[in-house]
Amino acid sequence: MIKLNTVTVDKLTFKKKLTMIEQFSLKDFLFRWVGEPAEGLDDFLPLEYTECVFAKLEVKQGVAFLINGDEHLRYATITEENQIVIGLLDSNNELKHKIISLGDVLKR
């Protein structure tokens, strides 16, 4: 199981654009992270690529994906240091960020 560490956003520098390889790496990570659903990631957790403020794969509007019972997945992105960042809304609608290094993901 991959452990995600919570960090404050002021410690992160997000990429402005993601290459296709980075986007596919993020999707692959999310596919494995959510348990490799038989219907595939696009049907189970529809995402769209955006570059508003920073580049990310956002959960499409109207889709609620709960993590740990009360956190909603909002997006996944990569920092300039090649760390995967997951943006979550907690039960108080406060945005939290959890990170994992891309190197840890690629080793698996």
C-alpha positions in Angstrom: 0.0 0.0 0.0 1.3 3.5 -0.9 1.4 5.9 2.0 0.4 9.5 1.4 1.8 12.3 3.5 -0.2 15.5 4.1 1.7 18.7 3.4 0.8 22.4 3.2 0.4 24.0 -0.2 3.1 26.6 0.5 5.7 23.9 0.4 4.7 22.8 -3.2 5.5 24.1 -6.6 3.1 22.7 -9.2 3.9 22.2 -12.9 2.2 24.6 -15.3 1.9 21.8 -18.0 2.0 18.1 -17.8 3.4 16.0 -20.7 1.3 13.1 -22.0 3.7 10.7 -20.2 3.1 12.5 -16.9 -0.7 12.4 -17.5 -0.6 8.7 -18.2 1.6 8.1 -15.1 -0.9 10.0 -13.0 -3.8 8.0 -14.4 -1.8 4.7 -13.9 -1.1 5.7 -10.3 -4.8 6.6 -9.6 -5.9 3.3 -11.3 -3.8 1.3 -9.0 -4.5 3.5 -6.0 -8.3 3.0 -6.3 -7.9 -0.8 -6.6 -7.7 -1.4 -10.4 -11.5 -1.3 -11.1 -12.6 -3.8 -13.8 -14.5 -1.0 -15.7 -11.3 1.0 -16.0 -10.4 4.3 -14.6 -12.2 6.5 -17.1 -15.6 5.0 -16.2 -15.0 4.5 -12.5 -13.3 7.9 -11.9 -13.7 10.3 -14.9 -10.9 12.9 -15.0 -10.2 15.9 -17.2 -6.9 17.6 -17.8 -6.9 21.4 -17.0 -4.2 24.0 -16.9 -6.1 26.6 -14.8 -3.5 28.1 -12.3 -1.5 24.8 -12.6 -1.8 21.6 -14.6 -3.9 18.8 -13.1 -6.2 15.9 -13.7 -9.5 17.0 -12.1 -12.4 14.8 -11.1 -15.2 15.8 -13.4 -18.0 17.9 -12.0 -20.9 15.9 -10.5 -18.6 13.0 -9.6 -18.0 12.4 -5.8 -15.2 10.1 -5.0 -14.8 9.5 -1.3 -11.5 8.6 0.4 -11.3 7.6 4.1 -15.1 8.1 4.4 -15.2 11.9 4.5 -12.6 13.3 2.0 -13.5 14.0 -1.6 -10.8 13.6 -4.3 -10.6 16.8 -6.3 -7.5 16.4 -8.5 -4.1 14.8 -9.0 -1.0 16.6 -10.3 2.8 16.6 -10.2 5.2 19.1 -8.6 8.4 20.4 -10.1 10.2 17.9 -7.9 8.2 15.0 -9.6 6.0 14.3 -6.6 2.5 13.2 -7.2 0.0 15.4 -5.3 -3.6 14.5 -4.5 -5.9 17.4 -3.7 -8.7 16.4 -1.3 -11.6 18.3 0.3 -12.1 17.3 3.9 -15.5 17.2 5.8 -15.1 21.0 6.4 -14.6 21.7 2.7 -10.9 22.5 3.4 -8.5 21.7 0.7 -5.7 19.3 1.8 -2.8 18.0 -0.2 -1.2 14.6 0.1 2.1 13.8 -1.7 4.1 10.8 -2.9 7.3 10.9 -5.0 7.0 9.7 -8.6 10.1 7.6 -8.0 8.3 5.5 -5.4 5.4 4.9 -7.8 7.7 3.9 -10.7 9.6 1.4 -8.5 6.4 -0.7 -7.9 
